[in-house]
């Protein structure tokens, strides 16, 4: 199944902020976590993630710093800020509203169009 680009774009910010609320992380680890959480259905690219991280940083929702780990190359780690936590809470409130509305809509049986019999 391919998730529509509009849905991926709409959910990207709360997903990244939610992952960073779990703890500091770097790009590849964020991509891997998204893939794991979605059972492989969301296979984001760096071209989606890094512009989003840069935008979140400009907005003050995340901060970044370079860290060197012994035996590994330097990585840019991102952490959520207090402002980012507030944004995540607002995003969650909005998504809860959308999900609740969808559940109500989907609770009703699917309407099936009448089948016309050839004359």
WOQUIFEN-V704100 format. One record per residue. N is the residue number from 1. RES is the residue in three letters. SS is DSSP state (h for helix, s for strand, l for the rest). OMEGA is omega as a letter, one per 20 degrees, with the letter a starting at -180 (999 if undefined). BURIAL is b if it has 16 or more other ideal C-beta (glycine too) atoms within 10 Angstrom, else e. Layout:
# WOQUIFEN-V704100
n->(N & N)
res->(RES & RES)
ss->(SS & SS)
omega->(OMEGA & OMEGA)
burial->(BURIAL & BURIAL)
This chain:
# WOQUIFEN-V704100
n->(1 & 2 & 3 & 4 & 5 & 6 & 7 & 8 & 9 & 10 & 11 & 12 & 13 & 14 & 15 & 16 & 17 & 18 & 19 & 20 & 21 & 22 & 23 & 24 & 25 & 26 & 27 & 28 & 29 & 30 & 31 & 32 & 33 & 34 & 35 & 36 & 37 & 38 & 39 & 40 & 41 & 42 & 43 & 44 & 45 & 46 & 47 & 48 & 49 & 50 & 51 & 52 & 53 & 54 & 55 & 56 & 57 & 58 & 59 & 60 & 61 & 62 & 63 & 64 & 65 & 66 & 67 & 68 & 69 & 70 & 71 & 72 & 73 & 74 & 75 & 76 & 77 & 78 & 79 & 80 & 81 & 82 & 83 & 84 & 85 & 86 & 87 & 88 & 89 & 90 & 91 & 92 & 93 & 94 & 95 & 96 & 97 & 98 & 99 & 100 & 101 & 102 & 103 & 104 & 105 & 106 & 107 & 108 & 109 & 110 & 111 & 112 & 113 & 114 & 115 & 116 & 117 & 118 & 119)
res->(UNK & UNK & UNK & UNK & UNK & UNK & UNK & UNK & UNK & UNK & UNK & UNK & UNK & UNK & UNK & UNK & UNK & UNK & UNK & UNK & UNK & UNK & UNK & UNK & UNK & UNK & UNK & UNK & UNK & UNK & UNK & UNK & UNK & UNK & UNK & UNK & UNK & UNK & UNK & UNK & UNK & UNK & UNK & UNK & UNK & UNK & UNK & UNK & UNK & UNK & UNK & UNK & UNK & UNK & UNK & UNK & UNK & UNK & UNK & UNK & UNK & UNK & UNK & UNK & UNK & UNK & UNK & UNK & UNK & UNK & UNK & UNK & UNK & UNK & UNK & UNK & UNK & UNK & UNK & UNK & UNK & UNK & UNK & UNK & UNK & UNK & UNK & UNK & UNK & UNK & UNK & UNK & UNK & UNK & UNK & UNK & UNK & UNK & UNK & UNK & UNK & UNK & UNK & UNK & UNK & UNK & UNK & UNK & UNK & UNK & UNK & UNK & UNK & UNK & UNK & UNK & UNK & UNK & UNK)
ss->(l & l & l & l & h & h & h & h & h & h & h & h & h & h & h & h & h & h & h & h & h & h & l & l & s & s & h & h & h & h & h & h & h & h & h & h & h & l & l & l & l & l & l & l & l & h & h & h & h & h & h & h & h & h & h & h & h & h & l & l & l & s & s & s & s & s & s & l & l & l & l & l & l & l & s & s & s & s & s & s & l & h & h & h & h & h & h & h & h & h & h & h & h & h & h & h & h & h & h & h & h & h & h & h & h & h & h & l & l & l & l & l & l & l & l & l & l & l & l)
omega->(r & r & a & a & r & a & r & a & a & a & a & a & a & r & a & r & r & r & r & r & r & a & r & a & r & a & a & a & r & r & r & a & r & r & r & a & a & a & r & a & r & a & a & r & r & r & r & a & a & r & r & r & r & r & r & r & r & a & a & a & r & r & a & r & r & r & r & r & a & r & r & r & r & r & r & a & r & r & r & r & r & r & r & r & r & r & r & r & r & r & r & r & a & r & r & r & r & a & r & r & r & r & r & r & a & r & r & r & r & r & r & r & r & r & r & r & r & a & 999)
burial->(e & e & e & e & e & e & e & b & e & e & b & b & b & b & b & b & b & b & b & b & e & e & e & e & b & b & e & e & e & b & b & e & b & b & e & e & e & e & e & e & e & b & e & b & e & e & e & b & b & e & e & b & b & e & e & b & e & e & e & e & b & b & b & e & e & e & e & e & e & e & e & e & e & e & b & e & b & b & e & b & b & e & e & b & e & e & b & b & e & e & b & e & e & e & e & e & e & e & e & e & e & e & e & e & e & e & e & e & e & e & e & e & e & e & e & e & e & e & e)
